[in-house]
Amino acid sequence: MKVGIDDISIHFPRIYFDMKDFAVMRGADYGKLNKGLGLSAMSVPDAHEDTATMGANAATRLIDRNGLNPRTIGRMYLGTESALDGSKPTATYILDMLTQRYEQKYGNDCFRNCDVVDMTFACIGAVDALHNTLDWVARGGEEADRIGIVVFSDNAKYDLESTGEYTQGAGGGALLVRHNPRLISIPDLWGVSTTPVHDFFKPRREVSITSVIQHVLQLARETGQNIKEGMAERMVKHLPESTVRRLGIFSHGEETVHIHRDEPVFDGQYSNSCYQEAVKTAFGDFQRQAVDDGRWNPKTDEPLTEQWSRIIVHLPYAFQAKRMFPDVFRHDRRGGPVWDEIIAEIGEEPLRDDFEDTPEGESSYEKSANGYRRAISKTTSYQKFHLRRIEKGQRASSLIGNQYTGSIFLALMSTFESDYEENSSLEGGTFGLCGYGSGAKAKVFEGTVSESWREVVSGWNLFERLAGRMAIDELTYTELHKGTLHKSVVKPSGEFALIDVETEGVLEGARSYHWVN
């Protein structure tokens, strides 16, 4: 019994910010951004777009292309770290839009029996949703022929002028999951690594009302206003009796305001280290399970990563896999002839025991280990390995940027379409997939390419659509980032759009969407 991904759709904003313009704006070295990290452009959501619209537009593309009856879709699980509400799932907004779209033909209750939920674990949330949905489809058996859709949607947004700003991106997508998939089947063999760390997270941040008032008064002083000392304290004391006590941030009567921001708290170098360790450990877990399952015999079979004709990796930036995967490459070849050749070329790898058991020794070891990883990446063996198995997944990422939960599936689409254009023979081949989410978790799994993959990929037109986007300038980018531009840069057409957000009463914060022809 085979279950897997039958089709994939992708939605990305129709506008982008060119990395050449970004480099000029920030005084950055474009060569390092482009040649070093693989960045060419970043997708930027237009004023009418958000997590829900991007996910709904991708799901619509998938449903229409496959002629699906909404009543046959049993579940729609959303992987996202850009949720629009702390309680109401963003998936319900997507479901509402889809109901609007299809109710005339299928009835206003056409999605009534569809199970929806949000799944959040940073960038691996959609992989978790896929893992769960594959199990659900398989559990129903071939006779039930369950149909599930995994949606992913995110706006990868960082603070302006931060060290993560150049890795931004946005988009949504949808996976059609069912029995006997036309694209790729996925066996129930998963390597997992989970470690509770703080490499990247989006906490609820606390700001006191007193500090807000103090900052406003300081701003007034800086603009020439004469503000008496102790004014902030007097204002706070008067607040319970004030006419503004029921307005805005004062309306809840609390001294502390809780703020959730889309921009993360992060440590880039530490997150890279967590990524490398998590994927390597998950791969080791996958190896052990493959041995127990009879899938792989390390004594007689070639390394697993040699068996994988393509390797699909979560890409926070295009060249992440190129720079990270040497760890797995090394782990999978130790003791073999290829590794002996690499040692002959670059020398023995550094061992932790060769360094002092002190903070300075740890720092020296990390520096040496990073240098050795770079040396591996420059060997002929690794460069051939990367070019054949990984490089095609980078191509779309370079043009879109980070899609958070969708990055691994964008890499999968990029690989398939590139191979389609190059007339490659992938039928029956095995893909290895490595997902990662900060916080931190990695999952390693594999899939077998179906005989009919070309039929599916021929309808994507991924790179043709990317070529049809419009570039924006620095001012437009900045205004969209700050949320001060409320008019769409490109008028919505043939897509869902955010129409309104309620500001008061029992519907405060409720979002409204419509399909725009």
N, C-alpha and C positions, 0 to 999 in steps of 0.2 A: 504494500500500500504506500503510494507516494503522495506527499503533501508538500506544498511550497508556494513560490511566487509565480502567479500566472501572468501578471502584467504590472507595470509601474507607470505612474504618471508623475509629472513634476510641474510645479508652478513657481515662477520667480517674477519679481517686479519687472515692469517694462522699462525701468530706469536703472542706471548704474553710475558709479563714480570711478573714473579711470585712475589707476594707481599712479600714472605719471602726474596727473593733476594733484593727487593726494600728496605725492612727494614734494611738489613745488609748494603746496600749502603749508606743509609741516617742516620744510627744510630738510627733508630726509633724502637718503641716497636711493634713488629708484633702482639702481643696479642691484643693491642688496635686497630690496623688496622683491624684485622680479627674478633675478638670477639666483639669489640666495634662498628665497622662500617660495618662489613660483607664483607671485601675485601679479595679476594683470588688471583686475577690476573687482569691485565689490557691489553686490546688489543692495539697493536701498529701497525700503518700502515707501510707496507713495502715500500721500495724505489720507487716502481712503482705504488703505490696507492695514491689516493687523494679523495676528496669529490665526484668528478664525477665518478671515476671508481667504488667506493663502491656502489653508487646509481645505476649505470648502471648494475653492476653485480647482484644486488638484483632484479632489474626490469626484467632482462633476466631470472633469475630463476623463477620468477612469471609467465612470459609470456609462457615459455616452459612448466612448470608444468600444466598450464591450457589450453594449446593448442590455445592461442589467436592469431587471425589474427590482425596484427598491424593496419590495416585499420579500424578496429572496435573500436579502442581506441580513444575516443574523447578528452580526456585531460590527462595531466600528470603534476601534480603540485608537486613541490619540497619544502619541509620544511627543512631549513638548517640555521645555523648561521656560517657556514664555507664556504661561497661562494668564488669562485675563481676569481671573477671579480667584479668591482664596477658598471658595466653597463650591460654587457652581462650575461644573466642568466646562472648559472651553469646547469640548466635544459636543455639548448640547447646543451651543451657538451654531456649530457646523451643521448639526442635524436640523436645526430650525431653517437654515438657509436651503439645505437640500430638500426639505419638505416644501418650501415655497417653490422651488424649481420644478418639482415633479408631481405636485398634488393635482394639477389639472388633468394629467393623464392617469395617475395611479390612485388618486384620492388623498384627502388631507391626513389620513392616518397611515400612509404608506410606510412610514418608518416607526410606527408605534411599537412594534415588537423587536426593534433593533437595540441591542445592548451596547451602550456607549460608556466610556470612562476615559479620564486622563491618566497617563502613566508618566511619572517624573523621576528621573535619575540623571540629571544633567544631559549630556549628549547621547547617552545609551538608552534613553527612554523608549525610542521607537524600536530598537532591537528587542527590548523587554516585551513590548507590545506584540512584536512579530513572534517571539518565542511562545508567548501565551496563546496567541491566535492559532499558531500551527498545532499546538496541543488540542485546542478546542475543535479544530477542523478534523484532526485525526480521530478524536474520541467519537465523533459522530459516525464514522465509518463511511465507506464509499456509497452505500445506499442512500444515506441522508444527504450526501453531497453538499455539506455546509459551505457557505460562502461568507468570508470575513474580509473586512477592509482595515488595513492599518494605515492611519493617517499620521503624518509628521509635519510639524510647522513651527518655525522659530524665527525670531529676529535677533540675530547675534549682534548685540549693541554694547559698546564700551564707552567709557567716559571720553569726551573730547580731549585730545592731546595726551591720552594715556598710552602706555606701552602696548596695549592690546587693540588700539583703534584700527590699525592697518589690517587686522584679521577679521574685520566685520563682514557680514553678509546676511542674506535673508532668503526665505523661500519655504514652500510647502510641497508635500508630495503624498502619494497614496499607493499602497501595495494591495493587489488583489490576491487573496490567499485562498487556495482551494485544492481539492484532490486532482491528481494527474495534471500538474501545472505545465503550461506550454513553455515557460521560461527556464525555471530552475527549481529542482526539488531539493528539500533540505531534510536530511535524516536527523533523528533524535540523538545527537551526539554533541554535547556542548561543554567546552572548558570554561570555567568561571574563576575569577579572582576578585575578592572584595576586601577593601581595607578602608576603615573610617579615617579620612584625612580632610584637611581644609586647604586643598590646592586651588579651589575655585568654588565660590558659593554666593548665594544671593540672600543674605539674612534680612530679617525684619529689623530695620534700624530705628533707634529711638532718638527723638529730638524733643527737648523740653520746651514748653510754651515760653518760659522765661527767656531761653536762649534765642528763640525766634524773634521775640520782641526786642531783645538787646541788639540783634543783628540788624533789624529794621531801623532802629534808632541810630546805630552806627552809620548805616547807609545815609540816613538823613543828615548826620553831622558832616559826612564826606561831601555832601552836595550843598553845604553852606547853611544848614539849618542850625539854630541855637537850641540845643537840647539840654535841659537841666540835669544835674547829677541825681541819681535815684529815681529817674522817671520810669525806668523799666519795672522796678519793684512796686511803685505806686500803681502802674497800669495793671500788673498782675493781681494786686490786691483788690482793685476796683472791678476786675473782670466779671465776677459772679453777679454784679448788679448792672453791668453794662448792656447797652442795646445790641452789642455784637456777640453776646455770649452764646447765641444760637446760630451763629453764622460760621461757615467754613471750618477751619481747623479748631475753632473754639467751641463748636456745637456739641461736642461729646463730653465736655466738662472735665476732661482729664488733664493733668499737668504734663503728661508725656504723649507725644504724637508718634504713632508707629508708621513708618514709611517703608514701602517695598519699592525697590528700583529695579529696572531691567538690567542696569549695568552691574556687573559682578564685583566682588572683592576677590582678588586673585594674585597669585605669585607665579608668574609665567615659567621661570626656570624650574621651580619646584613641581609645577603641574606637568611639565615635560618629563621630569624624572618619574613622577607617579604614573604617567601614561606608559612609559617604557617598561617599568617594573610590573605594572598590572597586566599588560599584554603578554609579556614574557611568561609570567606566572600562569595566566590563563591558558597559554599555549602548552605549558608543561602539564597542566591538568587535562587538556584535550588529548595530549599524547598518552597519558596514563589510561584514560578512558578508552582510547582507540585500541590500546593493547588488550584491555579487559574485554572489549567488545569483539575482538578478533579482527578488527578493521586494519590493524597495523602490527607488523612484527619488526622491531628495530634491528634484529640480527640479520634478517634476510631481505627486508624491503628497503627501498631508497627513502631518504628523508621525506617527511610529509610535505614540506614546503617545495620539494622537487616534484612531488606528485600533483601539486596544485598548479594548474596551467595559468591561473590568474589569482592574484591576491588583492582583496578589496579591504581597505582600511579606513577607519574614521579619520577625516582630514580637517583639522582646525585651520590649517593652511595647506596649500597644494603640495609642498615638499615634505610634509610631516612624515609620511611613510618612508620616504627615501632616507631621512635622517634617523628615524626611530627603528626601522626594521632590522638593522644590523645585529641587534641583540637577539632577535628570534633566529635570524640566519645563522648566527654563531651557535646558539643553543641547539639547533637542529642538526649541526654538522660536526660537533666535537667528536674526535676519535675517528673520523672518516677521512678519505683521501683528499676531498676538497679542502677540509680544514688544515690538513698537513701542508697543502700548497700555500694556503694563506699565511700560515706560520712562517713558512720559508720566505714569503714575500715581505711580511711586516714584523715578524718576531713574535715571541710569546706574549699572551695577554697578561696584564697586571693582575696580581692576586691581592686581596685585602690583607692577608697575613704578612705580606712583604712590607707593610706600612705600620708605623707606630700606632698603638691603641690610644690615641689622643685626638682631640678635635682637629689639631693641625694635620695629624696623620690621615684622618678621614677626609679632610679637604684635599690633601695631596693625592689620595687614592681616587677621589671623584674626578679630579683634574686629569689624572692619568687614564682613567677608564673612559672619560669622554673623548680624549685624544685617540685612544685605541678604537673607539666606535667610529670616529671619523676616518681613521686609517682603513678600517674594514670597508667603509662605504666607497673608498677610492680604489679598491682592488678590482682587477679585471673580472674575477668571478662574481663579485657582488654587483658590479655595474651591468654585466650581462643579465644577471638574475633580475635586477630592478627593471631594466629596459623591457624584458620579455613579460614579466608578471605583474608589475605594479604601475608602470608609467602611464598607461592609458587612463587609469582612474584619476590622474591628476588634472587632466585637460579641462574638464568642466569646472572643477574646483577653482582653477586659476582664474576663470572668468566670472565666478559668482562669489567666492569667498566662503566663509564658514556658514553652514546651515544648521549647526548644532546637531539636533537629532537626525536630520536628513543627510548629513555629510557622507555617511557610509553608503547610503542608497544612491546619492548623486554619483559617487565614485563607481558604483555598480552600473548605473546607466551609462556613464561616460565610457566605461570599459566595453560594455556590450555594443554601443553604437560605433565606437572607434573600430572594433573588430568587424562589425558589420560593413563599414565603409571599406575596410581593407580586405574584405572577402575571406576572413579567417574561418577555419573549421574548428568550432568549439564543441560540437555535438558529443555528448558523453563525457566531456572533460569535467574536472573537478575544480571548483573555485574555493579558496579559503577566505573566510571573512573574519575580521577582527574589529569589534566594537569597543568603544571606551566612553565612560562618563566620569567626570570629576566627582570626587567625593568619597571613595573612588571605586569603580568597578569596570572590569573588562570581561568580554565574552568572545570566545573563539569557536567558530562552527564552520561547516562546509556545505557546499551544494553541488549537485550534478546538473550540468546544462542539458536541457531537453532538446530533442530532435527538431522541434518547431520554433526554436528561439528566434530565427530570422524573421519569421512571420510576425512575431510580436514586436521586435525592435524596429521593423520597417515603418511602423506607425508613430514613432517617437519624434523624430526631427528635432532632437535636442539642440544640436549646434546651429542648425538653421534658425531656430527661434532665438537663441542667444545672440546671433548676429543681427537680429532685427530690433534690438533694444536702443534706447536713446540715452546718450551721456548727459549728465547734469554738471553744473558748474559748482564752484566752491560755496557760493552764497546759498544756492538751493540745497546743497548737501547739509550745510550748517543749520539752516532753518528747519529742515525736515528732522534733523537729529534733535534739535531743541524743542520741536513740537510747535513752532511759531508759524509754520506754513500750513494753512488749512485748506487751500485750494489745490486740487490735484494737478500735478505737473503734466501727466498724460491723462486725459479724460477717460474714465472707466468705460469700457465697451466690451460686451460679451463676458462679463465677470460679475462676481459679487462685490459690493462696496459697503463700507461702513457709512451709515446715514446719520446716526445720532447717538449721543450718550446722555441719558437722563441725569439731571443735576440735583434733584430734590425729591422729597416724599418717599413713599414706600418702593419706588422704582429707582432711587438714586444709584447711579452707576450702571443701570441696565443698558445694554447696547442693542441697537437696531440696525438691520442689514437688509439690502434689497439686491435683486438681480438687475443689472443695467444692460440693456440690449445695445 
